């Protein structure tokens, strides 16, 4: 009786391990699929350029690279300044470009992201998905949003400290 019970427990444990491995394999194949869909096409070429520059800035913050964030913010500011109605957003980008303090850059990035979320929502996405992501811990617990072309979370507010802290709160898709 003990032997049968032992075999049953062992079989159940082996089955659990096999389903765990299958789950991991499925996650890996999903990650490959999501990386294929990272291109976004925006109808307005100028908006597309601005969004690409925003992505560069976000990625610099994810990597905690304040120097690269400065460079990206300079490019973004120039593009925003020449886009009608984006002058105040350009001034936020300028603030990011004027400091090497990563904490200050990330604080300004919150306001910049709020403006860019509205900006991208008003545009026409022809292909792909832009994800609005949220970290509840950013800005001393007030939270912070950002845009990404990847569904996977890469947090610009904390970088490597809490790289995957956050969640997708909205998807902006082609119509």
C-alpha positions as CSV (number, residue, x, y, z in Angstrom):
1,X,0.0,0.0,0.0
2,X,2.8,2.4,0.9
3,X,4.6,1.5,-2.3
4,X,1.5,2.3,-4.4
5,X,1.0,5.6,-2.6
6,X,4.7,6.5,-3.1
7,X,4.5,5.7,-6.8
8,X,1.3,7.8,-7.1
9,X,3.0,10.8,-5.4
10,X,6.1,10.4,-7.6
11,X,4.0,10.3,-10.7
12,X,2.0,13.4,-9.7
13,X,5.2,15.3,-9.0
14,X,6.7,14.3,-12.4
15,X,3.5,15.4,-14.1
16,X,3.7,18.8,-12.3
17,X,7.2,19.3,-13.4
18,X,6.4,18.5,-17.0
19,X,3.5,21.0,-17.1
20,X,5.8,23.6,-15.6
21,X,8.3,23.0,-18.4
22,X,5.5,23.3,-21.0
23,X,4.5,26.6,-19.5
24,X,8.1,27.9,-19.7
25,X,8.3,26.8,-23.3
26,X,5.1,28.6,-24.1
27,X,6.3,31.8,-22.5
28,X,9.5,31.6,-24.5
29,X,7.6,31.1,-27.7
30,X,5.3,34.0,-26.8
31,X,8.3,36.2,-26.2
32,X,9.6,35.5,-29.6
33,X,6.2,36.3,-31.1
34,X,6.0,39.6,-29.3
35,X,9.4,40.7,-30.4
36,X,8.3,40.2,-34.1
37,X,5.5,42.7,-33.6
38,X,7.5,45.6,-32.2
39,X,7.2,47.9,-35.3
40,X,4.6,50.6,-35.3
41,X,3.7,52.7,-38.3
42,X,2.1,56.1,-37.7
43,X,0.5,57.8,-40.7
44,X,1.9,61.3,-39.9
45,X,5.6,61.1,-40.6
46,X,6.4,63.9,-38.1
47,X,4.5,62.1,-35.4
48,X,6.3,58.9,-36.2
49,X,9.6,60.7,-35.8
50,X,8.6,62.2,-32.5
51,X,7.4,58.9,-31.2
52,X,10.7,57.2,-32.2
53,X,12.7,59.9,-30.4
54,X,10.5,59.5,-27.3
55,X,11.2,55.7,-27.4
56,X,15.0,56.5,-27.5
57,X,14.6,58.7,-24.5
58,X,12.5,56.1,-22.7
59,X,15.1,53.4,-23.4
60,X,17.9,55.6,-22.1
61,X,16.0,56.0,-18.9
62,X,15.4,52.3,-18.7
63,X,19.2,51.9,-19.0
64,X,19.8,54.6,-16.4
65,X,21.9,56.4,-18.9
66,X,21.4,60.1,-18.1
67,X,23.9,61.3,-20.8
68,X,22.0,59.4,-23.5
69,X,18.7,60.6,-22.1
70,X,20.0,64.2,-22.5
71,X,20.9,63.6,-26.1
72,X,17.6,62.0,-26.9
73,X,15.7,64.8,-25.2
74,X,17.5,67.4,-27.3
75,X,16.4,65.7,-30.5
76,X,12.9,65.3,-29.1
77,X,12.7,68.9,-28.1
78,X,13.6,70.1,-31.6
79,X,11.0,67.9,-33.2
80,X,8.3,68.9,-30.7
81,X,9.1,72.6,-31.1
82,X,8.4,72.5,-34.8
83,X,5.1,70.6,-34.4
84,X,2.1,72.9,-34.0
85,X,0.6,72.7,-30.5
86,X,3.5,70.9,-28.9
87,X,5.5,73.9,-27.7
88,X,4.8,73.2,-24.0
89,X,5.7,69.5,-24.4
90,X,9.0,70.7,-26.1
91,X,9.8,72.7,-23.0
92,X,9.4,69.6,-20.8
93,X,11.9,67.8,-23.1
94,X,14.2,70.8,-22.8
95,X,14.1,70.4,-19.0
96,X,15.2,66.8,-19.4
97,X,18.0,67.8,-21.7
98,X,19.3,70.5,-19.3
99,X,20.2,68.1,-16.4
100,X,22.4,65.0,-15.9
101,X,20.5,64.1,-12.8
102,X,18.6,60.8,-13.7
103,X,16.0,61.4,-10.9
104,X,15.2,64.8,-12.3
105,X,15.0,63.5,-15.8
106,X,12.6,60.7,-14.7
107,X,10.4,63.2,-12.8
108,X,10.0,65.3,-16.0
109,X,9.5,62.2,-18.0
110,X,6.2,61.7,-16.3
111,X,4.8,65.0,-17.6
112,X,6.3,64.4,-21.0
113,X,4.7,60.9,-21.2
114,X,1.3,62.3,-20.3
115,X,1.5,64.7,-23.2
116,X,2.8,62.1,-25.6
117,X,0.1,59.6,-24.7
118,X,-2.5,62.1,-25.7
119,X,-0.4,63.0,-28.8
120,X,-0.2,59.4,-30.0
121,X,-3.9,58.7,-29.3
122,X,-4.7,61.6,-31.6
123,X,-2.6,60.1,-34.4
124,X,-3.5,57.4,-36.8
125,X,-1.6,54.2,-36.2
126,X,-1.5,52.3,-39.4
127,X,0.2,49.2,-38.1
128,X,1.1,47.7,-34.8
129,X,0.2,48.5,-31.2
130,X,1.5,51.1,-28.8
131,X,1.2,50.1,-25.1
132,X,0.4,52.6,-22.3
133,X,2.2,51.2,-19.3
134,X,2.0,52.2,-15.6
135,X,4.3,51.9,-12.6
136,X,2.3,52.4,-9.4
137,X,5.5,53.1,-7.4
138,X,7.0,55.8,-9.5
139,X,7.0,59.4,-8.3
140,X,6.9,58.5,-4.6
141,X,3.9,56.3,-5.0
142,X,1.9,58.7,-7.2
143,X,2.6,56.4,-10.2
144,X,3.8,57.1,-13.7
145,X,2.8,56.2,-17.2
146,X,4.8,55.7,-20.3
147,X,4.5,54.5,-23.9
148,X,6.1,51.4,-25.3
149,X,6.1,49.4,-28.5
150,X,6.7,46.2,-26.5
151,X,4.1,44.6,-24.3
152,X,6.9,43.4,-21.9
153,X,7.5,45.9,-19.1
154,X,10.8,47.8,-19.1
155,X,10.4,50.5,-16.4
156,X,12.0,53.9,-17.2
157,X,11.4,55.2,-13.7
158,X,13.6,52.7,-11.9
159,X,15.8,51.1,-14.5
160,X,17.5,47.9,-13.3
161,X,16.3,48.5,-9.8
162,X,12.8,47.4,-10.7
163,X,12.9,46.8,-14.4
164,X,9.7,44.8,-14.7
165,X,7.6,46.8,-12.2
166,X,4.4,47.9,-13.9
167,X,1.6,46.7,-16.1
168,X,-0.1,47.5,-19.4
169,X,-3.1,49.7,-18.8
170,X,-4.1,50.4,-22.4
171,X,-3.4,49.4,-26.0
172,X,-3.5,52.0,-28.8
173,X,-4.0,50.1,-32.0
174,X,-4.6,50.8,-35.7
175,X,-8.2,51.5,-36.6
